[in-house]
Amino acid sequence: MTADAQHSVRITSGNPALTDLTLSWRTAEYGAEDGIGPMGSLHEAGDALVAVARFEEDGVTILGSGVMVAPGMLLTATHVLDEFPADGPGPVFLTFLPSAKRAWLPQDVRTISRPSIFDAERKISSDLSLVSCTLNSEAHAGLPLMLAPMQIALPLVGDRLWAMGFRHQGIDKQAALVTPLVSSGLVTAAFPMGRGERMVSPCFEVAMETVGGMSGGAVVNDKGYLVGILSSSFEGGPSYVTLIWDAIRMRVRGSVPRLQVNDTVSVMGANEWGLAKIKGSVERDPFGDVRIALSDDEMALFTTSLSRAEWTEVKTSALNREQLEDFEENWGRELEEAAVEIVLQTLNGLPVSRIQEFLEDSDIPEDLLTAIEGFSVEDFDGLEDISITSTEAIDETRFRLDYYFDIPSLIWTVEMDAGFADAHASSLDVRFFNRRVENGIARMEMAQRRYFRGSAIFHRDAEIFTDATITLSAIKPRRKA
């Protein structure tokens, strides 16, 4: 498949040469003036600026824009993808280079949705989609793959931002140019919990003009970092931008070997492999939850931008960043001791059937699990890496802490019938150690490294922790990017 001769690109099967392309995060610089105008050249932003196109018999139509953030991973607006019916041809993504073009085809798409507050049977989707795509054209190995560096941030009111994208247009023999546009303006409002059902993801308003076809395109700050994608606008402005926050929670199938280690991959995983760049204070815990830390100015804007109804959905933090650091320094050891104590107390109080579930995480066969008649568990060497994820005020003297931690050496001692153990000695000895027999009962040990999530209440006046609980546990996972 090709476009017209002037904008020709041949669509091929997936090209593995994508793996070998040199990566570049070079960003363009633009003037600090309001208004919209043409970009300096078609290939100024390289692959970072994506045209979302429909190929038809009479030519190609650019319906929207996108932004490439990792090899074969791009962000765009969900409503642009919705222009392609499920039973029809899908989008072709085009990127423009000096004297060359690359074409990409989608292989996986993810967005985030939730039930409508007006109709529980109807799903409301975020306008931000993460797309995994394959390179389906000549690779042009001599030209780098240009990617957009990302920043997880809440732009402040008065900050200048730039939006980039394509004009909605057809490309046929009469179309002289494909014209990328750039527009600039100042942030005027933030909607950190979204704008109702019109825009369910965190977003913000910018006093700038944009046009049809720019939807899904990059919105960058003065350092060239991607902070959002363009979602909607009024004629002459303002424009509304979806923050890229939700993108870090999405997972798609990878397009290059390093992003195919697991079934799916996130942009944070691509960042860990050096195939994407993310700036900002972002942490992912072992359970897959993501935490974003905002600056004091960003947090002030976040809180003042919430409606009265939205306040009910937000936990009020009991400690700011500096107070949390002081608390960890003064009370971290006591919290660790309380956390380990409640883990051992909880685990040792569980029935054998529940413990079988814990040991199943270590790939113990079912016949061995069902043979377990008794157990005990102890900690060999304390915990590691306790991390407080939130603090919620209860009243003036108490607050609740949520946290997670890692116990590297949890020692399980299990008991089973000695005759069964002798009959299955070879299978047991590769999974357990120190097997011995006494009074017809075989006992043996197994070590696990597990993560735990828990909570506790701290009493400021009494300076003690109470109500410690364990809410979730998981075996230390294999690498999951």
N, C-alpha and C positions, 0 to 999 in steps of 0.2 A: 504494500500500500504506500502511496506517496501523496504529498500535497502537490500544488501546482509547481511549475518549473521554477518560479522565482523563489518560492519558499519550500523547496523540495527537501524531503527527508523520507528515506525508505524505512518502513516498519519491518523489523526482522523478528526472529525468535529471540528469546532471552540471550543477552550477550554477556558471557562470564568475564569479559575484559573489564567490567565495572570494578571488579576486585582490585585491579592493578592501577587504577587511575590515581594520580597524585591529588591529594586533597588541599584545598585552599580556603581560608576563612577571611580573605581580604575583603574589606568593606569600603563602600563608596562614601564620599563626603558631599553634602549638599548645603546650599545656602540657608540662612536663618530668616527667610522671608515667607510670609503667608502666601498661599495661592497654589495653583496646580499648573503643571507644564510638562513638556516632553523630557524624557531622560536624555542625557548627553548622547548616548548611543544605545542601540538595541542590545548589545552584549555587555553593557557596563556592569551589570550585576551577575552575569554568567548564569550558571545553573541555579543559583540561589533564587532567582526570579523565574517562576514557572507559569506557563500559559496552560490553562485547562481548556482543551479543544475537543470539538466534535468533528470527526471526519465523515463527510457525506459525498455522494457522487458528484455534486456540483461544486465541491470545494470544502474548505475547512472553516469552522466558526469558532472563535475564541469566546467562551462563555464566562470565564472567570480566571482567577489567578491563584497561585500557591507559592510556597516557599520551601526549598530543599534544605533540610537540617542535618542529614546524614546520608551516606550512600544508599540510595533507594528508599529513603524515608522523607516524606514531605508533609507539610501542614497545609490545609486549605479550609474553606468555609463549607460546612455541611450543606447549606442551601444551594451551593454551586453543584455539588455532587448529586443533589436531588433532581437536577435538571436532566439527568440521564435515567430513563425508565429501566426498571429491573429486567424487562424482557427485550431491551434493545441494546445497541452497541454502547459500550462503556466509554469513559473519557480516555483521551490520549494526552499525556502531559508533554509539553514541548519546552526545551530550554535552548537559548540562543547564545552562540559563541562567535568569535571572529571568523567569518567565512564558513561556519559550520553550525549544525544543529544536532541536538540529541532528542530522542523520543523515548518515552517511558510508558509502560502499561501497568495498571494497578493489579496487585495480587492479593491485597488484604486491606480492609478499611475498618477503623474503630472510631467510635465516638462515645459520649456518655449521655445517658438519658435517665429520666425519672418520671413517675406518674404525674399526670396533670392534677392540680389541686381542684379542678372543676369536674374532671371525669377520670376516675381511677383506672378505667380501661384504656385510656389514651396515654401514650408515651410522649414526653416532650424532650427533644434532643438538644444537646449543646450545638452551637454553630461552629464548633471547632472539631475537625476530624484529622486523625493521623492516618496516613496512607503509606503502605508498603508497596513499592513498585520495582519492576525489573527494567533494566536498560534494554530497549528493543530497537536499536539502531547501531550504526557504526559508533565505536567508542571515541574516536579522535584522541588517541592515546597521548599525543603531544600537547594536549590542552588540559589543564587541571580541572577537577570537579570542584566548582566553587559552592561553598555551603554557607548558610547564615548562622553565625554564633548567636546563642540564645541567652537571655537574662530573665530570671524569675524575679520580678519586681512589680511594685505598684507605682506607676508613674504619678508624680505629684501634680496637683493643680498648678498650672503655669509652666510646666515642663514643655519644651518643644519636641514634637515627634514628626516623623516623616513616613508617609505611606507610599508604597510602590505597587504597581500592577499594570495590567493591560486594559485597553479599551475594548469593550464588547464590539467585535467586528468580524465580518467574514473575510476570508483570504481566498481570493480567486484571481483570475487573470487581470481583473480591473483594479485589484487592491495594490496600491503602490508600496505601502509600508506597513509593517506591524509596529505600532508605536507604544512602547512602554511609557507610563506616566509616573511622575512623582509629585506629591502634594505635601504641604507642611502646615502645621498649626499648633496651637497651644491646648493642653489638657484643661478642660473646664469642669469636669465632674467625674467622680468614681462611683462604681456600683459593685462593691466587692462581693455581694451575694447575688449578682445578676440583676436584670431589669424585668422581674416577673417572668411570665412565660414567653415573652418576646425574645429574651436573651437569658438563658438559665445559668450560664457560666459567668464567673467574674468578668467584668468589662468596664469600660470607661468611655467618656465622651471627649471628642477633640473638635475644636473649632477649625475645621478644614473641609475643603471641598473635595469630593471624590466622585467618580462616575461609574456607571455600570461596566462590569468587566474587571474592575479592581477588587471586587469582593474576593476574599481569601488571600489577598496579597499581604506582603510583609508590612508591619508597622514597627519602625526601629527608633531607638533613642539617639542622642547626639554622639554616642560612641559606636554606632552602627549595630548594636545588639538588638536582636528580635525580641520584642516584648509582647506583641499581639498580632492578630490577623484582622483585617478589615471585614466587618460583618454587614453594616448597613449605613445609609446616609440619607439626608434630605438634600434636595437640590440647593446648591450653594452652601451646604453645611448646616448643622454639624454632622460629623461622622461618628459611628459607634464601633468600638474595637473590642474584640474578645481577647482577654489575656490568655497567654499560653499555659497558665497554671495546670489546667486539666490534662494537658498533653502528657505531663510526666506520669500520669496514672494509667495511660493507655498502653496496650501492648499489641504488636502486630508480628506477623511472620517476617523474619529477616530476609534480606536479598543478597547478602554477601556472607561467605563462610563464617567470619568472626561474629556475625549477628545471627547465626543459625545454630549456636551451641545448644540452645533450648528451643522449644517449640515456638515461643514468641519472645519478643524483645521490646524494651521501652527506650525512649530517648535517653533516659538516665543510664541504661545499659550501654547504649552506643557511646555515651560520654565516657563511661568507665573503660571502654575499649579504645579510646582515643579517636573515635570516628564521628564524634559530635562535640560541641563545646557549649557548656552550660555554666553561666555565672550566677552567683546568688547563693544564699544559705538554704540549701535543700538537703534533707536527710530522708533516707528510706529505711524503715526498721526491718527486722528479719521477717515480719509478718506481711510485708508488702505495703504498709501504710506510709504515706509521704507527709513530711512536716516541712513547712516553709516558715522561716524566721524573717520577719520584716524589720526594717530599721525603725527607730523611734518616730521619725517623720512619716514613714509609710503607715505605721500602726496608728498614729494620730489621725491620718486621713481615713484609714479603714474604719475606725470607730465612729468618727463624725459623719461618715457617709451612710451609716446604717439607718434604716427606718425603725420606728418603734416596734413593728412586728418582727423585723429581722433580729432585733436585740435578743428576743426570746430563743433564737437558734444559736446564739453565740455564748460560749462560756467565758465568764470574766476571769482573766488570769489573776491569781493571787500575788504573783511575783513578776517583776519585770526582769529583763535579762541580767542586769547587775545583781539584783537581789537573788536571783536563782543561782548565779555563780557563788555568791557568798553562802547561800544555804548549802550548796553541794560541798563547799569546803568545810563548813562547820558541822554538818549533819550527815555527810555522805557515808561515813563508816557505820553509824547507827542504822541508817536506812538499809545498807547492805546486810547487816546482821539480821534485821527484822525480815528482810526479803528471803534470805536463806532459811531462816527458822520457819517461816510460813510455808515454804516449798516442801521442806521435809515433813512438817506436820500434816500438810494436805496429802502428799503422796502416800505416806505411811498409813493414812486413815482411809484410803480408797479400797474398794473390794478388788479381789483378784481379777475379775472380769475387766475392770477398767485398766489395771496395770498391764494386762495382755495387750490392750490397745497402744499403750506407751511403747512396749517392747516391739510391737509390730512395725513401728517406725524404723527399726533397725533391721528390717527384712528377716525377722525370725519366722520360720515356717509355722503354719497353723497347727500342725500336729505337736510341735514342741510347745507352742503357746498354751494349748488346751491341757497339756500335761502339768502345767504349773499349779501347785496346790497352796503355796504360801510365798511370801516375799518380805523383804525389808529394803530400805533405800537410805543411803547416807551420802553426804558430800565429802569429797576427798580433799579439795583444795580451794574452797571458797568460790566466789563468783567473779566475773569479769565484766567490765564495760557497762555498768549500770547507767542508764540514760533516762532522765526525767523528761517526759514528753509533754506534760501539761500540769498546771496547778490551778485549781478551781476554789475560789473562796466559798466557804460555808457560812461563816460569820466572822466577827472581828477577831476571834481567838483561834479559829480552826480553818484549815484548808485541806483539800484532797489532792494527792499527787498520783498521777499515772506514770508508769515507768516500765522499762523492760531491761532485761539483763541476760547474761550468758553464764551458765554453770558448766565449765569445761570438763569436769570429772564427776559425774553423778554415778555412783556405784550401786547397782542392783544386785541383791543376793536373792536367788530364787530357789524354791524347794520343789522337788517332785519325787515320785516313787523311784527307789533305787533300781528296781528291776527294769523299769522303763528307761531310766538313764543309761544302764548298761547296754540295753538293746539299741540305743540310739547314740552311743558314745561318739562315733565318728562325726555325726552331725552336730552334736553339742559342743565338742571340743574345738571346732572352728569358730564358734560364736561366743562361747563362755570360757572362763578360766578358773583355775583353782577348784576343780570338781573333787568332792570328797563325799564319803558315805558314813552315816552314823545312825544306828537304830532303824535301818531300812529306809532312811530319807537321804536323798542326794541333794547336796547344796553346791551352788556354783555362782560365780560373779560375772557381771557384764558391765562395761563402762559405756556411758552415753554422754554426749555433749548436747545440751538442750538450751533453747531460749525459753524465757518465761515473760509474760506480761502480767503486771499486777498493779494494785493500787493500795494506798494507805492514807490515813488521816493524821496530820501533824497538829498537835496542840501547842500553840505558841507559849502559853503561860506555864504549862507543866513541862514543856520541852520533851514530849514523848510522842511515839508513833502508836496508833491504835488502828483497829479494823483492817489490818493487813489482809489482803486476799490475792489469790492467783486467778486470773481471768482467762489465760490462754497459754498454751505451751506448744512448742514445735521442736523437732530435732534440728540440730544445726544443719541448714540446707546445703545441698550442693550449689555451686555457683550458679546464680540465676541473674543474668544481666538485664 
